[in-house]
Amino acid sequence: MISFDVVVLGGGPGGERAAIQAARAGKRVALVERENVVGGMRVNWGTIPSKTLRESALFVHGLRHNKLDAIKVAIAETITIPELMYREQRVVQRELELINRSLTRYAIEVYRGEGRFLDAHTIAVHGVDGQVRLRLSGGVIVIATGSAPNRPADVDFDDDTVFDSTTVLRLPRMPRSMIVLGAGVIGVEYASIFAALGLSVTLVDTRADLLPFVDREIAGLLRQELGRLGVVFVSNDHYAGVERVGGAPPTVRVTTRSGNVLEADVLLYCVGRDGNSRGLGLEAIGITPDARGLLSVNERFQTVHPHIYAVGDVIGYPALASTSMEQGRQAIRNAYGIPGPKLRTDRLPFAIYAIPEVSYVGDTEETLKKQEIPFVAGRGHYEMNPKGQIVGAPGGLVKLLFERGSLRLLGVHIIGHTASELIHTGQAFLDAGADAAHIAETLYNYPTFSDMYRHAALVALRAHEPREPGERTESEPA
């Protein structure tokens, strides 16, 4: 038995930041990680790898389609998986080096193995052979074990023709076609990435509307852009069966409940994620996950045991790397009464790293209508922005929603190049309680995409002015 002040289960973003926060407070910290590397889904199989792959896809697509006048560039028609993933491997390795350097700097003890509760203060660390290697005791324990792709029993994930969002990054060969089951954020991102690489992609959505939580105008523009990449949509349908079709190489066939029969080289299954709570021995301490494996916590991130905290994807929404990190820090602050800022959950910035990017913060038109809040919209178009023309990204929109009476900013919605970066300007305006005049009178570098905030605010100001009956403004569709 080795005693620690804090034992953290899981080395992803939430666990890593909880461990560092505790170590900075002078606590002796142990971190238990079942994989052979720390970093969790964020670094190894999810966020960083998929976004690096996206940049590679954008580069390839740009070379093939965005020809500059008088400049000729040639690129091979066929790109191999090793060529495509080379940059991803370098980026991941660099991130791992930085994480390990931080853990070493703060003298955090890292134990490889599966951590399981023996009692409310004791963790047994099991090796790959299932044997107990050692026992750790902790005054405070943080569960930060993350989540994993849902894998239904009737789908054979053979990692040859059928993949999930973790294993798809290890494709054995470059396919020519792909079926993506599930049009959530991950499914949409991967559908656009592989379509940009030249694959024939079919996206099957169980819902009638694409990404219903996104502003409807923005979602409609995203669907148009995905269509331009060649993505074919099958909406309001579910898979009924998945079968491997023999051949060299083999392919996959999907039948749907509506009677569609789809065939492709590979299938990517992206329908939901489950919390990694199985095998933690939670039954021994009276903690019961829900049907999706998620744990319940209070506003301090405590479970039913006040000294046992849970953070990150294992507690569900919003399941973002950024919020997981802050939850890890806050759990330790709460445990030891350490002062610090509190996470705001009412206005979180979200990003969808599709091609093109979508990002948003605050209210949508739909939520404002539901709350019966009068509003006015201002729009700044990429095609009217010189930076959009300079970089060859004319398609996009910055949409600002203002309260009609006060013109106070209520929501920001962006689709287009660097939307995930541009959103933070809108987030700052929201947090400051800015109105349309403030945004319009703010000075922006020129030429920049950020200048579209000024254009959108000016449009909203003009829309708010009295006008003749039947007269339209730039903020209203024709």
ABEGO torsion letter per residue (X at the ends): XBBBABBBBEABAAAAAAAAAAAAAGBBBBBBBABABBGEAAAAABAAAAAAAAAAAAAAAAAAABBBBGBBBBBBABBBAAAAAAAAAAAAAAAAAAAAAAAAAAGBBBBBEBBBBABAABBBBBBAAGBBABBBBBABBBBBAEBBBBBBAABBBAGAABBBAAAAAABABBBABBBBBEABAAAAAAAAAAAAAGBBBBBBBABABBGAABBAAAAAAAAAAAAAAGBBBBBGBBBABBBBBBEOBBBBBBBBAAGBBBBBABBBBBBEBBBBABGAGAAAAGBBBBAAGBBBBBAAGBBABAABBBBEAAAEOAGBAAAAAAAAAAAAAAAAGBBEBBBBAABBBBBBBBOBBBBBBEBBAAAAAAAGBBBBBBBBBAAABAAAAAAGBABEBBBBBBBAAAGBBABBBBBEBGAAAAAAAAAAAAAAGBBAAAAAABBBBOBBAAAAAAAAAAAAAAAABBBBBGBBBAABBX
